[in-house]
Amino acid sequence: MITLHANGTIEGLNNNNFRSSMPSGSVIGYEQNDIVAVTEFGANSSSYQDVTEQTYTIKSANSNLLVTFFLHGHFGGSTGDNNFKLLYKIGSGSYTTINFNSTNTSGSNGQNMFGNLRGDSVHNGDCMTSGVSMIDGTWSVGDVISAKIQYIGESGYKLNKAYSDGAAVRFGRSISKILFTEIKS
């Protein structure tokens, strides 16, 4: 008997042999991490603050890992400049920043994912920030990949909290997510 479990494992056959026989581009693992906590980050335009860190255990050596995220919340002020950074590491190694434009056209751009998230453009509503980044893997089965999102900004950020939180029944709170999709290379 073969059983497919929600966590992506298959019981009743040798998963390693099964994965190695799959063609390139096949999805060999998937994990969704829901972030439901309401967390507030103070204004700090010179230091990054950790928003969340999620992990994924590799199922196939030298595969590729697609990291997708959705952050919901709002900025604390209408005039502040804000941004996010995405980093990853393998096991206990060092973090590497990914998903940023490395072409520096002027001055000292940070390794941020977006040009600038102004508080006045999203101050009174839900700011849904999303991104996708593919990591070409040089790892082994069982390695743990950590993906971390950081915030920097002048007006503060409220994760999973709407500007009108609790004001009326028509308002709600969001759920932020980080998704991992492992793809056979």
Rosetta blueprint (number, residue, H / E / L):
1 M L
2 I L
3 T E
4 L E
5 H L
6 A L
7 N L
8 G L
9 T L
10 I E
11 E E
12 G L
13 L L
14 N L
15 N H
16 N H
17 N H
18 F H
19 R H
20 S H
21 S L
22 M L
23 P L
24 S L
25 G L
26 S L
27 V E
28 I E
29 G E
30 Y E
31 E E
32 Q E
33 N E
34 D E
35 I E
36 V L
37 A L
38 V L
39 T E
40 E E
41 F E
42 G L
43 A L
44 N E
45 S E
46 S E
47 S E
48 Y E
49 Q E
50 D E
51 V E
52 T E
53 E E
54 Q E
55 T E
56 Y E
57 T E
58 I L
59 K L
60 S L
61 A L
62 N L
63 S L
64 N E
65 L E
66 L E
67 V E
68 T E
69 F E
70 F E
71 L E
72 H E
73 G E
74 H E
75 F E
76 G L
77 G L
78 S L
79 T L
80 G L
81 D E
82 N E
83 N E
84 F E
85 K E
86 L E
87 L E
88 Y E
89 K E
90 I E
91 G L
92 S L
93 G L
94 S L
95 Y L
96 T E
97 T E
98 I E
99 N L
100 F L
101 N L
102 S L
103 T L
104 N L
105 T L
106 S L
107 G L
108 S L
109 N L
110 G L
111 Q L
112 N L
113 M L
114 F L
115 G L
116 N L
117 L E
118 R E
119 G H
120 D H
121 S H
122 V H
123 H L
124 N L
125 G L
126 D L
127 C E
128 M E
129 T E
130 S E
131 G E
132 V E
133 S E
134 M E
135 I E
136 D E
137 G L
138 T L
139 W L
140 S L
141 V L
142 G L
143 D L
144 V E
145 I E
146 S E
147 A E
148 K E
149 I E
150 Q E
151 Y E
152 I E
153 G E
154 E L
155 S L
156 G L
157 Y E
158 K E
159 L E
160 N L
161 K L
162 A L
163 Y L
164 S L
165 D L
166 G L
167 A L
168 A L
169 V L
170 R L
171 F L
172 G L
173 R L
174 S L
175 I L
176 S E
177 K E
178 I E
179 L E
180 F E
181 T E
182 E E
183 I E
184 K L
185 S L
